[in-house]
Amino acid sequence: MDVTILLGSKSDMPVAEKCTKILEQFGVSYQLRVASAHRSPAFVEQIVHDAEADGCTVFIAMAGLAAALPGAVAALTTKPVIGVPCGGRVPYDSLLSIAQLPPGVPAATVGVDRGDNAGYLATQILALGNDKYAAALKQNKLDQIARVKQMDAEVNGRDA
């Protein structure tokens, strides 16, 4: 399994679904788990340990509020960790909790509720050692360029 996605709560599922949609688009294998850094730290540790034993290459941790989960995962592994701050009434707490981790315990941070970008970033990390993922990402970029050119043509009343 390539990626382990940890959610701080089941309420983070809508953000996780954005991520899994992208991972599935590129054929990336993943597992989805729920574990709270505050409520079940030993369970978080067990999940990280088991995932590494199963060959996990990238961790994605999603949480809201005080969002300790990405930092907790980063403290437990030397694998890349992507933190996804989940919004709420005040999404800045979760964003800053992830972006402001101490030196030596990094988690790449994507935008608030941007599970999709976490999926893209995880695939890019995996593509460093996988030509299939690299080719699929390159094609995705070409498709994005074509869509933008099409929109430009439509706005200007001409064919792309």
Secondary structure by P-SEA (a helix, b strand, c coil): ccbbbbbccccaaaaaaaaaaaaaaacccbbbbbbbccccaaaaaaaaaaaaaacccbbbbbbccccaaaaaaaaacccbbbbbbbbcccaaaaaaaaaacccccccccccccaaaaaaaaaaaaaacccaaaaaaaaaaaaaaaaaaaaaaaaaacccc
